[in-house]
């Protein structure tokens, strides 16, 4: 009788279909899962632990005030990944420069970027937050330290991407370019169990997710389009429901499972958008597209952007293909 499929078994079964597999992704995903379990524990205990909630008193590379749990999560992921000898360099949303690996470890074939605790402004209010990660194959010669060049690659070159949601349950969602699968942490046995195999984003068009508090600064076409979704005078002929959490992981997670679209556009204040291309937009775009959806920055697809800087920001619109196609046509004329 077949029992539940845990993460380790899933990776093993998947690798059997690829005779040339080296086992690198097994080590990478298992260590990410380990780090996620530790961060999940820290997040769930935050309300009763001393000196964990609140601000660190510093600003990260993207200009955001650091929460204490941001720094804790950053250290947890670095410590879990530095020694496995699969990476040549790392990039963290909490660090201005690329993070070099300790000299005593052999440098591997991959580069990784991660946002250790996305949505951390919600930590003190017990709202769902998460971790986002993105993996690339290095482009510099193997053997030595990696460089910024290994990190600054367009999103279509990602070989794996995923996120971990810390909410009412802890869920790990990832893709290696062969579809999207979601695992839920069973706290009794400490294992991630496959609960949502081969996810496909639905075309139900029930929800939209955007911070309408910024609407006064939006482009007029975008404002008019979002206003139309509150009436029956739109291409759908029905009123859509607005859902906005303020944590990208949580908003994208709901969109992935429930359909509709999520957007964080540019505006008169944030003229380049507010979400980070390398740490947030690219990995989420890969997940959404692998699930049958679309992810754009406006006129074009996010995964085709050639990055200019490690902490570059862009506008983001992602969701079901039907909804993003409609938004792009109405707002950008494409």
Secondary structure as GFF3:
##gff-version 3
##sequence-region A 1 334
A	DSSP	alpha_helix	7	15	.	.	.	ID=ss1
A	DSSP	alpha_helix	24	44	.	.	.	ID=ss2
A	DSSP	beta_strand	55	59	.	.	.	ID=ss3
A	DSSP	beta_strand	65	67	.	.	.	ID=ss4
A	DSSP	alpha_helix	68	81	.	.	.	ID=ss5
A	DSSP	beta_strand	87	92	.	.	.	ID=ss6
A	DSSP	beta_strand	110	118	.	.	.	ID=ss7
A	DSSP	three_ten_helix	120	125	.	.	.	ID=ss8
A	DSSP	beta_strand	129	137	.	.	.	ID=ss9
A	DSSP	alpha_helix	148	151	.	.	.	ID=ss10
A	DSSP	three_ten_helix	155	157	.	.	.	ID=ss11
A	DSSP	beta_strand	158	166	.	.	.	ID=ss12
A	DSSP	beta_strand	170	175	.	.	.	ID=ss13
A	DSSP	beta_strand	180	186	.	.	.	ID=ss14
A	DSSP	beta_strand	191	196	.	.	.	ID=ss15
A	DSSP	beta_strand	207	209	.	.	.	ID=ss16
A	DSSP	three_ten_helix	212	217	.	.	.	ID=ss17
A	DSSP	alpha_helix	220	228	.	.	.	ID=ss18
A	DSSP	beta_strand	241	242	.	.	.	ID=ss19
A	DSSP	alpha_helix	248	258	.	.	.	ID=ss20
A	DSSP	beta_strand	261	264	.	.	.	ID=ss21
A	DSSP	beta_strand	275	276	.	.	.	ID=ss22
A	DSSP	pi_helix	277	281	.	.	.	ID=ss23
A	DSSP	alpha_helix	282	290	.	.	.	ID=ss24
A	DSSP	beta_strand	293	296	.	.	.	ID=ss25
A	DSSP	three_ten_helix	302	304	.	.	.	ID=ss26
A	DSSP	beta_strand	313	314	.	.	.	ID=ss27
A	DSSP	beta_strand	316	320	.	.	.	ID=ss28
A	DSSP	alpha_helix	321	332	.	.	.	ID=ss29
###
